[in-house]
Amino acid sequence: MSTGSNTTGGEPEVSTFIRAVNSYVAMRKLPASWEDFLPAATDARELGIDFIDAVILRTMERLGVKEIYSNDSDFDRVKWVQRVFE
């Protein structure tokens, strides 16, 4: 049950999550580009991961980011990614 309006167009939990992430002003938030989306469909199929995870990986790769703070163990399938979760 939601106690506020849903401004992100998704489930209330998504809206809550986005607001929480946005509140971490020191956290670097990176934009995805169209060039990230195109190969991500193939990556998702080949790695057996969600499309959004594949977009995140392509964005990370393009920008030279090797570390991600996530509880999503799908990122463990990618050797060059260091997943951090506490």
C-alpha positions in Angstrom: 0.0 0.0 0.0 1.3 3.4 -1.0 1.2 6.4 1.3 2.3 8.9 -1.3 1.8 9.7 -5.0 3.7 7.7 -7.5 5.6 10.1 -9.7 7.9 7.7 -11.5 5.3 5.7 -13.4 6.2 2.4 -11.7 5.4 0.6 -8.5 5.5 2.6 -5.2 8.6 0.8 -4.2 10.4 2.1 -7.3 9.5 5.6 -6.5 10.7 5.2 -2.9 14.0 3.7 -4.1 14.6 6.4 -6.7 14.0 9.1 -4.0 16.3 7.3 -1.6 19.1 7.0 -4.2 18.7 10.6 -5.2 19.1 11.7 -1.5 22.7 10.5 -1.5 24.2 13.7 -2.9 27.7 12.3 -2.8 26.7 9.2 -4.9 27.7 9.6 -8.5 24.7 8.8 -10.8 25.5 8.1 -14.4 23.4 8.5 -17.5 22.8 5.7 -19.9 22.9 6.5 -23.6 21.3 5.0 -26.7 24.6 3.4 -27.5 24.3 1.5 -24.2 20.8 0.2 -25.0 21.5 -1.3 -28.4 24.1 -4.0 -27.3 22.4 -4.5 -24.0 19.6 -6.7 -25.5 22.2 -9.1 -26.8 24.1 -9.0 -23.5 20.9 -9.7 -21.5 20.2 -12.8 -23.6 23.8 -14.1 -23.5 24.3 -13.5 -19.8 20.8 -14.5 -18.8 20.2 -11.2 -17.0 17.5 -8.6 -17.0 17.7 -6.0 -19.7 18.1 -3.1 -17.2 21.1 -4.9 -15.6 22.6 -5.2 -19.1 22.1 -1.5 -19.7 23.8 -0.8 -16.4 26.7 -3.0 -17.3 27.1 -1.3 -20.7 27.0 2.1 -19.1 29.6 1.0 -16.5 31.8 -0.4 -19.2 31.6 2.8 -21.4 32.5 5.0 -18.4 35.2 2.7 -16.9 33.3 1.9 -13.8 34.1 -1.5 -12.3 32.3 -1.3 -8.9 28.6 -1.4 -8.2 26.7 -1.2 -5.0 23.8 -3.7 -5.5 22.1 -6.7 -3.9 21.6 -8.2 -7.3 23.7 -11.3 -7.6 23.3 -11.3 -11.4 26.2 -8.8 -11.5 28.4 -11.6 -10.1 28.3 -13.3 -13.5 30.4 -10.6 -15.0 34.1 -11.1 -14.2 35.2 -7.4 -14.5 32.5 -6.1 -12.1 33.1 -5.9 -8.4 29.7 -6.0 -6.6 29.6 -4.4 -3.2 26.6 -5.2 -0.9 26.4 -5.0 2.9 
